[in-house]
Amino acid sequence: METNKKYMVVQIGCIECGVSSYPVGVYDTLEEANEAYEKHPSTWESEGGDGYVAIWVINEDNTIGSIE
């Protein structure tokens, strides 16, 4: 049985650097999420500090996990 997953792209900032954390978007496919991930600027470019962008899986039961 296939589960109905979504993929959330998030920016994880740095409280010491003042870089914000926020969801970039929620996508139906991993391919769409990867495209948004690739297009999102680095936190050094956008906010001048440390941080990173990640893709999380939102499972059918609304639990969140990492892509593997």
C-alpha positions in Angstrom: 0.0 0.0 0.0 1.5 3.4 -1.1 1.2 6.2 1.4 0.2 9.7 0.5 3.4 11.7 1.4 4.1 15.4 0.9 7.5 17.1 1.0 8.2 20.3 2.9 11.2 22.5 2.1 12.3 24.5 5.1 15.0 27.1 5.7 16.7 26.5 9.1 18.3 29.7 10.3 20.7 30.7 13.1 19.5 32.6 16.1 23.0 33.9 16.8 23.4 35.2 13.2 19.9 36.5 13.0 19.0 34.3 10.0 15.3 33.4 9.9 13.7 29.9 9.9 10.6 29.4 7.8 8.8 26.9 5.5 9.6 27.5 1.8 6.7 25.4 0.6 5.0 22.0 0.6 5.1 19.9 -2.5 3.4 16.8 -3.8 6.5 15.1 -5.2 10.1 14.8 -4.2 11.1 16.1 -7.6 9.1 19.4 -7.0 10.7 19.7 -3.6 14.2 19.2 -5.0 13.5 21.9 -7.6 12.4 24.4 -4.9 15.5 23.3 -2.8 17.8 24.0 -5.7 16.3 27.4 -6.4 16.3 28.7 -2.8 19.3 31.0 -2.2 21.8 30.1 0.5 21.3 31.9 3.8 24.7 33.6 3.2 23.3 35.1 0.0 19.9 36.0 1.3 20.5 37.0 4.9 24.3 37.1 5.4 24.6 34.4 8.0 24.7 30.7 8.7 21.8 28.3 8.0 20.7 25.6 5.6 17.7 24.4 3.6 16.3 20.9 4.1 13.6 18.7 2.7 11.3 16.9 5.2 8.7 14.3 4.5 5.2 14.8 5.8 3.7 11.4 6.1 0.0 10.6 5.7 -0.5 10.6 9.5 1.1 14.1 9.6 4.3 12.9 11.2 7.5 14.4 9.9 10.6 12.5 8.9 13.7 12.9 6.8 14.2 11.8 3.2 16.5 8.9 2.9 
